[in-house]
């Protein structure tokens, strides 16, 4: 196959009755979703969101969102998938680097402050065949659907394997989130690697209950599932109490998860809640989860959006408990067959190495991302030998396999989302009574972090901080504030030395969740 449109069309012809959409209720079939997507292609083209156009898709996970993504793929557009929880001003700053021709909104209020030169469309009703203009609601397509015999006419079938398929953005831990450019080859190879590694087949139903702008649910769940011929299901929102009944009702056989929902399910549910499920494999290996819920196989891995989506993977069986200080989930294992890797500049052969930065290199074009898309062009962060420095620390174990340790750069992850540190600091820097500010992390009750806001001033202006917090997405809100005499900074350029904050002398502490309550 040369492109994603070929993958979608082939699977829609072979298995038109396979479920493809949100779990629970009436889930659309792949044939229905593809038909509604095809019905919108003409309107997208007329609106300037068709073949070869840069289109930003901003929305919450839903049947309409997945149909919009299918429509952009079949239309041959280049789709940037963006976190809908980001505030308008951050979205506007990000999209200045991309300069999209169009913005498609789905389940999220459209903002005229974002990409002001672009066409704005509302795809919130596209699962019913309706596409409208975003600001005045003019209906452009109403209940449009096209039969499978028209799949061969999809403009996207003409895209080359090395054409841009779209972009996913980084977390923004070191600045404004950057757009990672991905080709059709990137997604096709990732989908095949996942489908082969996890043995997806037509007998499977893959449930990926995570936001689709992440590489895990879209790359592993949707594209991996389509590649393997499986049914593909998502969730509009995660609920621990409803999770296992939904898994049973849908007869899901594969789960695509990450750390936060795994920890929530371990704490909030038990073996009796999960009894009767058919899950045989899950992505994100946790020994207690596999044991408690009776899942035979778990997969740990290492990778990133930049590093091909996944560069390493390992299979664990229920009952196995590795002697790893880092834990089962951080065992990258063996490398993907088309990826070379090294730690600290030394090839993977050998063991007993100290921790160092993980670097990866592809042995053919299209395996890794192409680079970061900026307003002035594509930035390709590879050295002369094609190596990409991931910014992650790892080591080589006694078997010559990769163990991921932690991010080398400073990062905060809350509820599964990385926090754009610079943006959050900028929002609180304007609070009256604060002369200097920095944010850093502390451990939470789950596996992720909580944000601590460090401030310099005569007192902690709790009410003003709470007012700013209320304007931010939940995962960007500080859990506590600490007043310091000064923020530790580099003497040269004034950069915050975040790792010193946890040991700094605190003059005053405020638990912001209690203060706001």
Residue pairs with C-beta under 8 A, 6 or more apart in sequence:
1 7
1 10
1 188
2 159
2 160
2 161
2 184
3 156
3 157
3 159
3 160
3 161
3 163
3 165
3 184
3 188
4 73
4 156
4 159
4 165
4 184
4 187
4 188
4 223
5 73
5 74
5 76
5 154
5 156
5 157
5 159
6 157
7 188
7 191
7 223
7 226
7 227
8 34
8 70
8 73
8 74
8 226
9 34
9 74
9 151
9 152
9 154
9 157
11 18
11 30
11 226
11 229
12 30
12 31
12 34
12 148
12 151
13 148
13 151
14 229
15 30
15 202
15 229
16 29
16 30
16 31
16 34
16 148
17 29
17 30
17 31
18 29
18 30
18 202
18 229
18 230
18 231
18 232
19 27
19 28
19 29
19 30
19 205
19 231
19 232
19 233
19 250
20 27
20 28
20 29
20 30
20 33
20 66
20 231
20 232
21 27
21 28
21 33
21 63
21 66
21 127
21 232
21 233
21 234
22 61
22 62
22 63
22 66
22 233
22 234
22 235
22 236
23 207
23 209
23 233
23 234
23 235
23 246
23 249
23 250
23 252
24 235
24 242
24 246
24 249
24 250
27 63
27 233
27 250
28 36
28 63
28 67
28 127
30 232
31 148
32 145
33 63
33 66
33 67
33 70
33 127
34 70
34 74
34 148
34 151
35 145
35 146
35 147
35 148
36 67
36 71
36 126
36 127
36 128
36 129
36 144
36 145
37 67
37 68
37 70
37 71
37 73
37 74
37 126
38 71
38 74
38 145
38 146
38 150
38 151
38 154
39 129
39 141
39 144
39 145
39 146
40 67
40 68
40 71
40 75
40 123
40 126
40 129
40 131
40 141
40 144
41 50
41 71
41 74
41 75
41 154
41 155
42 141
43 131
43 140
43 141
43 144
44 50
44 55
44 71
44 72
44 75
44 77
44 102
44 121
44 131
45 51
45 75
45 155
46 140
47 102
47 119
47 121
47 140
48 101
48 102
48 119
49 55
49 72
49 75
49 77
49 101
49 102
49 104
49 119
49 121
50 75
50 76
50 77
50 155
51 75
51 76
51 77
51 155
51 156
51 158
52 76
52 77
52 78
53 77
53 78
53 101
53 102
54 77
54 78
54 80
54 98
54 99
54 100
54 101
54 102
55 72
55 77
55 78
55 79
55 80
55 100
55 101
55 102
55 103
55 104
56 79
56 80
56 82
56 95
56 98
56 100
56 102
56 103
56 104
56 115
56 118
57 65
57 68
57 69
57 72
57 79
57 80
57 81
57 82
57 104
57 106
57 123
58 82
58 84
58 91
58 103
58 104
58 105
58 106
58 108
58 114
59 65
59 68
59 84
59 104
59 105
59 106
59 107
59 108
59 123
59 124
60 84
60 106
60 107
60 108
60 211
60 236
61 210
61 211
61 212
61 217
61 234
61 235
61 236
62 106
62 107
62 127
62 236
63 127
64 106
64 107
64 123
64 124
64 125
64 126
64 127
64 128
65 106
65 107
65 123
65 212
66 127
66 212
66 222
66 234
67 123
67 126
67 127
68 104
68 106
68 123
68 126
69 79
69 81
69 212
69 218
71 123
71 126
72 79
72 104
72 166
73 79
73 156
73 165
74 151
74 154
74 155
74 156
75 154
75 155
75 156
76 154
76 155
76 156
76 157
76 158
76 159
77 102
77 156
78 163
78 164
78 165
78 166
78 167
79 165
79 166
79 167
80 98
80 100
80 166
80 167
80 168
80 169
80 179
81 166
81 167
81 168
81 169
81 212
81 213
81 218
82 91
82 94
82 95
82 169
82 213
83 169
83 211
83 213
83 417
84 107
84 108
84 213
85 417
85 473
85 474
85 475
86 94
86 420
86 473
87 471
87 472
87 473
88 111
88 113
88 114
89 113
90 176
90 177
90 420
90 423
91 111
91 114
92 111
92 113
92 114
92 115
93 176
94 169
94 176
94 177
94 179
95 103
95 114
95 115
95 118
96 375
97 176
97 178
97 179
97 373
97 374
97 375
98 167
98 179
98 373
98 375
99 115
99 117
99 375
100 115
100 118
101 118
101 119
102 118
102 119
102 120
102 121
103 110
103 114
103 115
103 118
103 119
103 120
103 121
103 134
104 121
104 122
104 123
105 120
105 121
105 122
105 123
105 124
105 134
106 122
106 123
106 124
106 126
107 124
110 120
110 122
110 134
110 135
112 120
112 135
120 133
120 134
120 135
121 131
121 132
121 133
121 134
121 140
122 131
122 132
122 133
122 134
122 137
123 131
125 131
125 132
128 143
129 141
129 142
129 143
129 144
129 145
130 139
130 141
130 142
130 143
130 144
131 139
131 140
131 141
131 144
132 138
132 139
132 140
133 140
159 165
159 184
160 184
161 183
161 184
161 185
161 188
161 366
162 183
162 184
162 185
162 365
162 366
163 183
163 184
164 181
164 182
164 183
164 370
165 182
165 183
165 184
165 186
165 187
166 182
167 179
167 180
167 181
167 182
167 373
168 179
168 180
168 182
168 213
168 214
168 215
168 218
168 305
169 177
169 178
169 179
169 180
169 213
170 177
170 178
170 179
170 180
170 305
170 306
170 372
170 418
171 177
171 411
171 413
171 417
171 418
171 419
171 420
172 178
172 418
172 419
172 420
172 421
172 422
172 423
173 407
173 409
173 410
173 411
173 412
173 418
173 419
173 420
173 421
174 409
174 410
174 421
174 422
175 420
175 422
176 420
176 422
176 423
177 420
178 372
178 373
178 374
179 372
179 373
180 305
180 306
180 369
180 371
180 372
180 373
181 369
181 370
181 371
181 372
181 373
181 378
182 305
182 369
182 370
183 366
183 370
184 366
185 365
185 366
185 367
186 308
186 309
186 366
186 367
186 368
186 369
186 370
187 219
187 223
188 223
188 227
189 308
189 338
189 366
189 367
190 219
190 220
190 223
190 224
190 308
190 309
190 310
191 219
191 223
191 224
191 226
191 227
192 227
193 309
193 310
193 313
193 336
194 200
194 219
194 220
194 223
194 224
194 227
194 228
194 309
194 310
195 224
195 225
195 227
195 228
197 299
197 313
197 315
198 224
198 228
198 254
198 281
198 283
198 299
199 228
199 281
200 206
200 224
200 225
200 227
200 228
200 229
200 230
200 254
201 228
201 229
201 230
202 228
202 229
202 230
203 230
203 253
204 225
204 228
204 230
204 231
204 253
204 254
205 230
205 231
205 232
205 233
205 250
205 251
205 252
205 253
205 254
206 221
206 224
206 225
206 228
206 230
206 231
206 232
206 233
206 252
206 253
206 254
206 256
207 221
207 233
207 234
207 235
207 246
207 247
207 250
207 252
207 254
207 255
207 256
208 216
208 217
208 220
208 221
208 222
208 225
208 232
208 233
208 234
208 255
208 256
209 217
209 234
209 235
209 238
209 243
209 255
209 256
209 257
209 261
210 216
210 217
210 221
210 234
210 235
210 238
210 256
210 257
210 258
210 261
210 416
211 217
212 218
212 222
212 234
215 303
215 304
215 305
215 309
216 256
216 258
216 283
217 234
217 256
219 309
219 310
220 256
220 283
220 309
220 310
221 232
221 234
221 256
222 232
222 234
225 231
225 232
225 254
226 232
230 254
233 250
233 252
235 246
238 261
238 264
240 261
240 264
240 265
240 268
240 269
241 268
241 269
243 261
243 265
243 269
244 269
244 273
244 274
244 277
246 252
247 255
247 274
247 277
247 279
248 276
248 277
248 278
251 278
252 277
252 278
252 279
253 278
253 279
253 280
253 281
254 279
254 280
254 281
254 282
254 283
255 279
255 281
255 282
255 283
255 295
256 282
256 283
256 284
257 282
257 283
257 284
258 284
258 416
259 284
259 329
259 416
259 446
259 447
259 448
260 415
260 416
260 446
260 447
260 448
261 416
262 284
262 286
262 289
262 447
263 446
263 447
264 446
265 289
265 293
266 286
266 288
266 289
266 292
270 292
271 292
271 293
271 294
274 292
274 293
274 294
277 293
277 294
279 293
279 295
280 295
280 296
280 297
281 295
281 296
281 297
281 298
281 299
282 289
282 290
282 295
282 297
282 298
282 299
283 298
283 299
283 301
284 298
284 299
284 300
284 329
285 298
285 299
285 300
285 314
285 316
285 328
285 329
285 331
286 298
286 328
286 329
287 298
287 316
287 320
287 321
287 322
287 328
289 295
289 298
290 296
290 297
290 298
290 316
290 317
290 318
290 319
291 318
291 319
294 318
295 318
296 317
296 318
297 315
297 316
297 317
297 318
298 315
298 316
298 318
298 328
299 313
299 314
299 315
299 316
300 313
300 314
300 316
300 328
300 329
300 330
300 331
300 332
300 333
301 310
301 312
301 313
301 314
301 332
301 333
302 310
302 311
302 312
302 330
302 332
302 333
302 358
302 392
302 394
302 402
302 404
303 309
303 310
303 311
303 312
304 390
304 392
305 369
306 368
306 369
306 388
306 390
307 339
307 360
307 368
307 369
307 388
307 390
308 336
308 339
308 360
308 362
308 367
308 368
308 369
310 336
311 332
311 335
311 336
311 339
311 341
311 360
312 332
312 333
312 334
312 335
312 336
312 339
312 341
312 401
312 402
313 332
313 333
313 334
313 336
314 331
314 332
314 333
314 334
314 401
315 333
316 322
316 328
316 331
320 328
321 328
322 328
322 331
324 330
324 331
324 397
324 403
326 403
326 404
326 405
330 403
330 404
330 405
331 401
331 402
331 403
331 404
332 394
332 401
332 402
332 403
332 404
333 401
333 402
334 401
335 341
335 348
335 402
336 367
338 362
338 363
338 364
338 367
339 360
339 361
339 362
339 363
339 367
339 368
340 347
340 348
340 360
340 361
340 362
340 363
341 348
341 358
341 359
341 360
341 361
341 402
342 348
342 358
342 359
342 387
343 353
343 355
343 356
343 357
343 358
343 359
343 394
343 395
343 396
343 402
344 353
344 354
344 355
344 356
344 357
345 356
345 359
346 353
346 356
348 396
348 400
348 402
349 400
350 396
350 400
351 396
351 397
351 398
351 399
351 400
352 396
352 398
353 395
353 396
354 395
355 393
355 394
355 395
355 405
356 393
356 394
356 395
357 389
357 390
357 391
357 392
357 393
357 394
357 408
358 390
358 392
358 393
358 394
358 402
358 404
359 387
359 388
359 389
359 390
360 368
360 387
360 388
360 390
361 368
361 382
361 385
361 386
361 387
361 388
362 368
362 386
368 388
370 378
370 380
371 378
371 379
371 380
371 381
371 382
372 378
372 379
372 381
373 379
381 388
381 389
382 388
383 389
391 407
391 408
391 409
392 404
392 405
392 406
392 407
392 408
393 404
393 405
393 406
393 407
393 408
394 402
394 403
394 404
394 405
395 402
395 403
395 405
396 402
396 403
397 403
410 421
410 440
410 498
410 499
411 418
411 419
411 421
412 418
412 419
412 421
412 439
412 440
412 441
412 449
412 451
413 419
413 441
413 448
413 449
414 444
414 448
414 449
414 450
414 451
414 474
414 475
414 476
415 448
415 474
415 475
416 448
416 475
417 475
419 439
419 451
419 475
419 476
420 476
421 439
423 476
424 439
424 451
424 472
424 476
425 437
425 438
425 439
427 468
427 471
427 472
428 434
428 437
428 439
428 453
428 455
428 465
428 468
428 478
429 437
431 437
431 461
431 464
431 465
431 468
432 461
432 464
433 457
433 458
433 459
433 461
433 464
434 455
434 456
434 457
434 461
435 456
435 457
436 455
436 456
436 486
436 487
437 453
437 454
437 455
437 456
437 487
438 454
438 487
438 496
438 498
438 501
439 451
439 452
439 453
439 454
439 478
440 451
440 452
440 454
440 498
440 501
440 502
441 449
441 450
441 451
441 452
442 449
442 450
442 452
442 479
442 480
442 502
443 449
443 450
444 450
444 479
450 478
450 479
450 480
451 476
451 477
451 478
451 479
452 478
452 479
452 480
452 481
452 482
452 501
453 465
453 478
453 480
453 481
453 482
453 512
454 481
454 482
454 483
454 484
454 487
454 501
454 504
455 481
455 482
455 483
455 484
456 483
456 484
456 485
456 486
456 487
457 483
459 483
459 508
460 481
460 483
460 508
460 510
462 481
462 510
462 512
462 515
465 478
465 481
465 512
466 512
466 515
466 516
469 477
469 478
469 512
469 516
477 512
478 512
479 511
479 512
479 513
480 509
480 510
480 511
480 512
481 509
481 510
481 512
482 504
482 506
482 508
482 509
482 510
483 506
483 507
483 508
483 509
484 501
484 504
484 505
484 506
484 507
485 505
485 507
487 496
487 501
488 496
488 497
488 500
488 501
488 504
489 495
489 496
489 497
490 496
490 497
